[in-house]
Amino acid sequence: MAHPELLTLADDEAVVWRGAAQRVFDSLPPDSEVDLDGHVVRTLPRRGELLARVATVNDVHFGETVCGHVDGHDDVETFSVEPGATPYPEVMNAGAVADISSLGPDAVVVKGDLTSNGTVDEYERFLDVYGSAFGDRLLHVRGNHESYHGLDVANLPTQERTLDGVALAVLDTSRTATVNGRISPEQLDWLDELGARADRPVLVFGHHPVWDPSVEERTDRCFGIVPDQSEALAAVFGRRPMLAGYFAGHTHRNSVVALPEAPGVPFAEVACVKDYPGSWAEYRVYEDLVLQVHRRITAPDALAWSERCRGMFAGAYPAYARGRSSDRCFAIDLAVRR
């Protein structure tokens, strides 16, 4: 029997998976210890009325046909669908859109790697799927799969959206012919000004995660935003308590990094849509409290594909992609930072 995986934990709900089978525990009390078939956890807190819901996805990779390929490692097993079968990015993104639509979010943020090969056709297919579903609720920004190939789309340096109880800020961290991330002084100034005038929590989104000094060498060849600019971004968060957190993709994993320049601020990464576990995230906004709730795509054909992808990288991928429970689902208490 498959090992149980607690992939979703909210203020009122938990979802435990055994392979592609889920068990939903609902109507749970907030901020309380609950027993999920012998697994005791504490639900996330709640404060007042729900003000807004936001959903996010990343690394949707329309046009991809081979999963698990690593340049320079031809000995690594890869995964593809059978000839004539529906491409797996279509399966996974259709499932994500269906699940998110059932939530009824106030906004949906797609934070990069909209395409696999950076082509216009792939980008237009992304717009077909997400734009038709969410219309003017959709915000999106490019990732390195677009910028590296010079695809001139979704490259607004900054975007802002105001909702009940929360504001959204989207940063373009991608640069032409570059895999890792950059943030310009102008973008930092814009975010600083937004943080200074904000009258509600601000959720900040970008494709690239921050550089993690606890595990990464200090080099501009890092995978995320280069070190100097990661530290400059964190410094803005450190002096602007209304900036609630930074939420990225790119790494295809769930992770939270802590930076000394911004104590108590989560610099989070959300796992990808296109393969295991088939992730998206929900943000529940309460009074001075924001919850990140990780979700797994539930469509049967999506689950079949994501289960197949467990085998990537000689079985090491599931633990990497899942991350810790605290990387997937957590509370941000802004009252503590004020």
Stockholm file with secondary structure:
# STOCKHOLM 1.0

chainA/1-338         MAHPELLTLADDEAVVWRGAAQRVFDSLPPDSEVDLDGHVVRTLPRRGELLARVATVNDVHFGETVCGHVDGHDDVETFSVEPGATPYPEVMNAGAVADISSLGPDAVVVKGDLTSNGTVDEYERFLDVYGSAFGDRLLHVRGNHESYHGLDVANLPTQERTLDGVALAVLDTSRTATVNGRISPEQLDWLDELGARADRPVLVFGHHPVWDPSVEERTDRCFGIVPDQSEALAAVFGRRPMLAGYFAGHTHRNSVVALPEAPGVPFAEVACVKDYPGSWAEYRVYEDLVLQVHRRITAPDALAWSERCRGMFAGAYPAYARGRSSDRCFAIDLAVRR
#=GR chainA/1-338 SS CCCEEEEEECSSCEEEEETTEEEEECSCCTTCEEEETTEEEECCCCCSSCCEEEEEECCCCBTCCCBSCCTTCTTSCCBCCCTTSCCHHHHHHHHHHHHHHHHCCSEEEEESCCBSSCCHHHHHHHIIIIIHHHGGGEEEECCHHHHTTTCCCSCCSEEEEEETTEEEEEECCCCTTCSSBCCCHHHHHHHHHHHHHCSSCEEEECSSCCCCTTTSCSCTTSSSBCHHHHHHHHHHHHHCTTEEEEEECSSSSCEEECCTTSTTCCEEECCCSSSTTCEEEEEEEETTEEEEEEEECCCHHHHHHHHHGGGGGGGTHHHHHHCCHHHHSEEEEHHHHC
#=GC SS_cons         CCCEEEEEECSSCEEEEETTEEEEECSCCTTCEEEETTEEEECCCCCSSCCEEEEEECCCCBTCCCBSCCTTCTTSCCBCCCTTSCCHHHHHHHHHHHHHHHHCCSEEEEESCCBSSCCHHHHHHHIIIIIHHHGGGEEEECCHHHHTTTCCCSCCSEEEEEETTEEEEEECCCCTTCSSBCCCHHHHHHHHHHHHHCSSCEEEECSSCCCCTTTSCSCTTSSSBCHHHHHHHHHHHHHCTTEEEEEECSSSSCEEECCTTSTTCCEEECCCSSSTTCEEEEEEEETTEEEEEEEECCCHHHHHHHHHGGGGGGGTHHHHHHCCHHHHSEEEEHHHHC
//
